[in-house]
């Protein structure tokens, strides 16, 4: 579990060895460690905004977003979530391990983790990778939330979880 003063982020997976066709369930937990309520904004619109995969040398694998969402520049009031003291914000993600060709604006054939709304390419193929959770509080939305809705204690920052080891097989 990685932590900032007020928040900590942890990531859990339901299996550490996955082969093509397997679905992996990922639990993502952002915990409020403080004595005050903390508001967070959308932590990312796509799954690859919340999950990063690295090879064992530390090189980040490329995330591809499937453009099917419109992004609001100005947040609505319900774009903010409050995490009470000592409580957590939970996200459950599902990804399917796939192998094949996909159109990413260039030719790619290989192993990848498909979240439906986005995918992470695994050009190194089979092997051990490190999975991390990432949370980013949007600073522009923090300012808009304070100004438009008189919200206070809006988190803007970035935090990563500790790495979880996973092995992908064909």
C-alpha positions in Angstrom: 0.0 0.0 0.0 1.4 3.4 -1.0 0.4 6.4 0.8 0.3 10.2 0.8 -0.3 11.9 4.2 -4.1 11.7 3.9 -4.7 9.0 1.4 -3.3 5.5 0.7 -3.9 3.4 -2.4 -3.8 -0.4 -2.6 -4.4 -2.8 -5.4 -5.3 -6.5 -5.3 -5.7 -9.0 -8.1 -7.6 -12.3 -7.9 -4.8 -14.3 -9.7 -1.1 -13.9 -10.2 -0.8 -16.1 -13.2 -3.0 -15.4 -16.2 -3.2 -17.0 -19.7 -4.9 -15.9 -22.8 -8.7 -16.0 -22.4 -8.5 -15.5 -18.6 -10.3 -12.6 -16.9 -8.4 -10.8 -14.1 -10.4 -9.0 -11.4 -8.6 -6.0 -9.9 -9.6 -4.3 -6.7 -8.5 -0.7 -6.4 -8.9 1.0 -2.9 -8.2 4.6 -2.1 -8.4 5.0 1.7 -8.8 8.2 3.6 -6.4 8.0 6.5 -7.2 11.5 7.9 -9.7 12.7 10.5 -11.5 14.9 7.9 -13.7 14.1 4.9 -11.9 14.3 1.6 -13.5 15.0 -1.8 -12.0 13.4 -4.9 -12.8 14.0 -8.5 -13.0 11.4 -11.2 -9.7 9.5 -10.9 -9.7 8.8 -14.6 -12.2 8.1 -17.3 -10.6 4.9 -18.6 -9.3 1.9 -16.8 -5.8 2.6 -18.0 -5.9 5.9 -16.1 -6.1 3.8 -12.9 -3.8 0.9 -13.8 -0.2 0.9 -15.0 1.8 -2.2 -16.0 5.6 -2.3 -16.0 8.1 -4.9 -17.2 10.7 -6.1 -14.7 13.2 -3.4 -15.9 10.7 -0.7 -14.9 9.6 0.2 -18.4 5.9 1.2 -18.5 3.7 -0.6 -21.0 1.6 1.5 -23.4 -2.0 2.1 -22.5 -4.5 2.6 -25.4 -7.8 4.5 -24.7 -10.8 3.7 -26.8 -12.4 7.0 -27.6 -16.0 6.5 -26.7 -16.4 9.0 -23.9 -16.8 12.8 -24.1 -14.8 14.6 -21.4 -16.2 17.5 -19.5 -13.9 20.4 -19.0 -16.0 21.9 -16.3 -17.1 19.4 -13.6 -20.6 18.8 -12.5 -21.4 18.6 -8.8 -21.8 14.8 -8.9 -18.3 14.4 -10.4 -17.1 14.7 -6.8 -17.1 11.8 -4.4 -16.6 12.3 -0.6 -14.5 9.8 1.3 -15.4 9.9 5.0 -12.6 9.7 7.6 -11.1 6.2 7.8 -13.3 5.0 4.9 -12.4 3.9 1.4 -13.4 4.5 -2.2 -13.4 1.2 -4.1 -13.2 0.4 -7.8 -13.5 -3.0 -9.3 -11.9 -3.5 -12.7 -12.0 -6.5 -15.0 -9.5 -7.1 -17.7 -9.3 -10.0 -20.2 -5.9 -11.4 -21.4 -5.9 -11.5 -25.2 -3.5 -12.3 -28.0 -4.0 -11.1 -31.6 -4.0 -8.1 -33.8 -5.7 -4.9 -32.8 -5.9 -1.6 -34.6 -4.3 1.2 -32.6 -3.5 3.4 -35.5 -0.5 1.2 -36.3 0.0 -2.5 -36.7 0.1 -4.4 -33.3 0.0 -8.1 -32.9 0.7 -9.6 -29.5 -0.4 -10.0 -26.0 -2.6 -7.3 -24.3 -4.9 -6.8 -21.4 -8.3 -5.6 -22.6 -10.5 -3.6 -20.2 -13.2 -3.0 -22.8 -12.8 0.8 -22.6 -9.0 0.7 -23.0 -6.2 -1.8 -23.1 -2.5 -2.2 -22.1 -0.1 -3.6 -24.7 2.3 -6.3 -23.5 4.8 -6.3 -26.4 7.3 -8.3 -24.3 4.9 -11.2 -24.5 4.8 -13.9 -21.9 6.6 -13.1 -18.6 6.5 -11.3 -15.3 5.1 -7.8 -15.1 4.4 -5.4 -12.3 0.9 -4.0 -11.9 0.4 -0.7 -10.0 -2.7 1.4 -9.2 -2.5 5.1 -9.9 -4.8 7.9 -8.5 -4.6 11.5 -9.8 -6.7 14.3 -8.3 -7.4 16.8 -11.0 -6.1 20.3 -9.9 -8.3 22.2 -12.4 -11.4 20.4 -11.2 -10.3 21.1 -7.6 -10.3 24.8 -8.3 -13.6 24.6 -10.2 -15.2 22.6 -7.3 -14.1 25.2 -4.8 -15.3 28.1 -6.9 -18.6 26.6 -8.3 -19.9 24.5 -5.4 -18.0 25.9 -2.4 -16.5 22.5 -1.8 -13.6 22.3 0.5 -10.9 19.7 1.1 -10.7 18.5 -2.5 -7.7 16.3 -3.1 -5.4 17.2 -6.0 -2.3 15.1 -6.3 -1.0 11.8 -7.5 -0.4 8.6 -5.7 0.7 5.0 -6.8 0.1 1.7 -5.1 2.8 -0.7 -4.3 3.6 -3.1 -7.3 1.8 -6.4 -7.5 3.6 -9.1 -9.5 1.7 -10.9 -12.3 2.7 -13.5 -14.9 1.1 -13.4 -18.3 1.1 -16.6 -20.4 0.0 -17.3 -24.0 
